[in-house]
Amino acid sequence: MWFRRDLRLDDNPAWAQATSSHEQVVALFVLDRRLVDSAGPFRRRQLFANLIALDDELRARSDGSLCVRWGDPAVVVPEVIDAVGASALYLNADVSPFATARDHKVMAAIERMTPEHRAPEHRATGRVTARVSHGTLVHPPGSVLTRAKGVSKVFTPFWRTWADTPLEPWPTPGGASVLALGGDPLPVPDAPPPMAPGASAALERLERFATRADAYAIERDLPATAGTSELSADLKFGTVSPRTALDVVGHGSPGRDAWCRQLAWRDWYAHLLVVHPQLVTEPMADKYRDIAWADDPSGFEAWRAGRTGYPLVDAGMRQLAETGWMHNRVRMVTASFLVKDLLIDWRLGERHFRHLLVDADTPQNVGNWQWSAGTGPDAAPYHRIMNPVTQSQRFDADGGYIRCWVPELAGLSAQAIHAPWRAPPLEVAAAGVSLGDSYPLPIVDHSEARKRFMTVFRPSPDA
Ligand SMILES: Cc1cc2nc3c(=O)[nH]c(=O)nc-3n(C[C@H](O)[C@H](O)[C@H](O)COP(=O)(O)OP(=O)(O)OC[C@H]3O[C@@H](n4cnc5c(N)ncnc54)[C@H](O)[C@@H]3O)c2cc1C
């Protein structure tokens, strides 16, 4: 069994199949330098800690352990297959173009493992069969289709069909023994991970959230309140299955229904990426192809550092830099600010988020960035531009979130904190704030930036 982003033993279709079809199983994880090196510190720590937790779980349930190997999966997976004389490889599919290309390479390498190419003692095993399951989404790609057998480019119809699609049977692990195959040492995180690692911690988070999910519809947009589940990293690494999440939270109140709908967004972006892999870098429609993005390194740096002079934007960017996570409402505001106020290419923002987010996940990150930029499927219309001050007044009304992440503004009143440059100078000074010194003045004027965006970002008519 080749684990990738399904680091759990329950509700894991590939693991269930492997352990119920064979007497012995190797639990393998390949640490691919290309992925590990591109992950920022938070995701790397979370991955390493999750691997240690998976190893602990395997040891607790059997005599076996997790076999971790550094290297290129196209080399390592066949090597391990050969070393133990395995007859089959089990895995859960992944959808990003990177993962798809990698998996093709691994499958091609396995195809070449004909009996005459195997170690003499394993020749009788014959060819290796690869069995691919789906364990990272609620519904597998290709199972939620329009009448024309495509993936809807509009979310609501997708969601309606998604909600009516029956779940595939719940898999239960079999009784295979897990081999304790030597590998490389388990990687050790250089600092504690952002989230308590492993499947049991994920389940606790899920169960805790389920007790307050009724309030989700109201609290989900308030970044100062712990109103969302904070399960995105668990869903990214697969320490929890999205089907278990759906089952535990359930339906029956507007909050629960709204939360389950978010899992449909997650599926939708993944299903779309399977059909339109070019979305990783290209807009959905040709009319957005030739936008004259600004070349503005200092604007980009101010955004990255949380020093734009817009307190809500800065609070979000600092939360990201310090924790590897950012509240969804603030992700939307910071993304809109980069693209629409600074006119900077969404792909730069996507790359920065991808590096730092503990939950960075190609379909979700790309889908949401394209949504924010107005260039993706069913995206926010390009002329809908988030005002960073009114968003702040609405969703962080008493400024609690800003005070947490931009402490130099903590002394300002709830009226002044959203736009300190508009506050009475005496009040600003009394709060110990020196604009342009202890905290920056706005790097752009939002209404001017809005006009510039509307001029530059006028899409050409569809071809
Ligand atoms: C610019 C931008 C970039 C983003 N990048 C990512 C990313 O790389 N990885 C990621 O998982 N989410 C991403 N999101 C979506 C969303 O912000 C996070 O999933 C959410 O904040 C995670 O917190 P939570 O688990 O408490 O969410 P909850 O509100 O509790 O939602 C439950 C789950 O539903 C899914 N979900 C929620 N909102 C969305 C959404 N808009 N799109 C897709 N799935 C969603 C997530 O898996 C989430 O864990 C991004 C959003 C924006 C605006």
The ligand as a Gaussian input file, in Angstrom:
#p B3LYP/6-31G(d) Opt

LIG

0 1
 C       -7.359000      32.432000      -1.941000
 C       -7.789000      31.165000      -1.245000
 C       -6.937000      30.064000      -1.201000
 C       -7.349000      28.871000      -0.579000
 N       -6.480000      27.805000      -0.556000
 C       -6.886000      26.631000       0.015000
 C       -6.006000      25.504000       0.052000
 O       -4.885000      25.524000      -0.466000
 N       -6.460000      24.375000       0.669000
 C       -7.708000      24.288000       1.227000
 O       -8.067000      23.245000       1.782000
 N       -8.558000      25.331000       1.171000
 C       -8.188000      26.495000       0.596000
 N       -9.055000      27.561000       0.573000
 C      -10.443000      27.348000       1.021000
 C      -10.730000      27.693000       2.487000
 O      -10.237000      28.963000       2.806000
 C      -10.167000      26.692000       3.473000
 O      -10.525000      25.373000       3.098000
 C      -10.712000      26.951000       4.875000
 O      -10.379000      28.239000       5.303000
 C      -10.164000      25.930000       5.828000
 O      -10.627000      26.160000       7.119000
 P      -11.632000      25.175000       7.811000
 O      -11.147000      23.788000       7.700000
 O      -11.891000      25.705000       9.175000
 O      -12.913000      25.342000       6.889000
 P      -14.443000      25.029000       7.147000
 O      -15.176000      26.298000       6.931000
 O      -14.669000      24.314000       8.412000
 O      -14.807000      24.098000       5.891000
 C      -14.710000      22.671000       5.954000
 C      -13.875000      22.149000       4.829000
 O      -14.493000      22.422000       3.583000
 C      -13.502000      22.701000       2.606000
 N      -13.664000      24.079000       2.133000
 C      -14.105000      25.136000       2.836000
 N      -14.143000      26.229000       2.047000
 C      -13.705000      25.844000       0.845000
 C      -13.511000      26.509000      -0.387000
 N      -13.771000      27.797000      -0.540000
 N      -13.023000      25.812000      -1.423000
 C      -12.756000      24.502000      -1.302000
 N      -12.929000      23.810000      -0.165000
 C      -13.395000      24.480000       0.891000
 C      -12.155000      22.556000       3.293000
 O      -11.667000      21.266000       3.079000
 C      -12.500000      22.785000       4.753000
 O      -11.621000      22.182000       5.658000
 C       -8.643000      28.778000      -0.016000
 C       -9.491000      29.890000      -0.063000
 C       -9.071000      31.076000      -0.670000
 C      -10.021000      32.241000      -0.726000

